[in-house]
Amino acid sequence: MVKKKKKMEYRYYEMPSGSYVLPLLGPGWEQEYGVEYPDDLLHFHNFLEIGYCYHGDGNLIIEDRVYEYKGNMFSVIPANIPHTTNSKPGHICKWEFLFIDIERFINNEMRLDAMSRSSVLSIVNKRGTLKSAQNHAIMSRLILEIIRECRDQTVYYEESLKGYLYALVVEILRLADERDKSRHTKRVNEYIKKSLDYVGEHYMEQLRVEDIAEASGLSESHFRRVFEDAMNMKPLDYVNLVRVDKACFLIEKEDASMEEIGYRVGFQTQSTFNRNFKRLTGLSPYQWKSKEKTQEGILKNYQISAMKGWEA
């Protein structure tokens, strides 16, 4: 059986002559959204849509992503991006909307060469999103100022709108840059986590940086750069750190010779074990063992930046 395609609506708006902004404001936009349409009926527009929610609860669907919205949140949805807004059953929500001819504004008002204009438009039109005023205060204030200018239409409001729109485009570009950096950080953290897991499983073996890089999915040169930037140490320095940490545990928990412990944690010679142990703890293995109260290890004394923010 052929799968039935979902319906989708195209809602077209006419931009006022000589303007870049069509405001949809007032009490008519305080309502229970979605009651007249099926929950999965998406629509799209011919202009960039910005919506500001003053109060109410519900969900905003943008393409295949579902966001939960509440008061003091705003949406930024480029032209031709399918979306829909649904209130929670029985909830009256107050939204106001701005439709912006962003392509004409960027081409006419922003002093950019043709290539830069194309790049800016590509970024602005790439993805819809929902944000909170609390986390994105500048963009929120800009949207509310544009709404205020459209509502009041005092002298020179058209020129004021151009200034706010310029600033709004900049904030959208910054939002995209923030998102790209977040993705990059996530990718870097994934590479680092793979390398730390590999070291944790193989520290007792004769590890080469090449082996750790391969386990991380990076070339050796790229891995060295990513690892050192994230961890503030070289890969083999971290390997020795793990080995000494494991040795601290064994010294406290087991009655074994220092030679045996050094070998069990991956050091091939006693001198290498002693040198690295003292460099990292300030004590020799024997001095560590003779302390009245030994420590559980040394890794807890290190601030490893790549591990911040990981989730289980």
Secondary structure, DSSP 8 states (H G I E B T S, - for coil): -------EEEE-----TT-SEEEE-SGGGEE-TTTTS-TT-EEEESSEEEEEEEE--EEEEETTEEEEE-SSEEEEE-TT--EEEEE-TT--EEEEEEEE-HHHHHHHHS---HHHHHHHHHHHTS--EEEETTT-HHHHHHHHHHHHHHHH--TTHHHHHHHHHHHHHHHHHHHHHHHHHHHHHHHHHHHHHHHHHHHHHHTTS---HHHHHHHHTS-HHHHHHHHHHHHSS-HHHHHHHHHHHHHHHHHHH----HHHHHHHTT-SSHHHHHHHHHHHHSS-HHHHHHSSS--S-SGGGS--GGGTT---
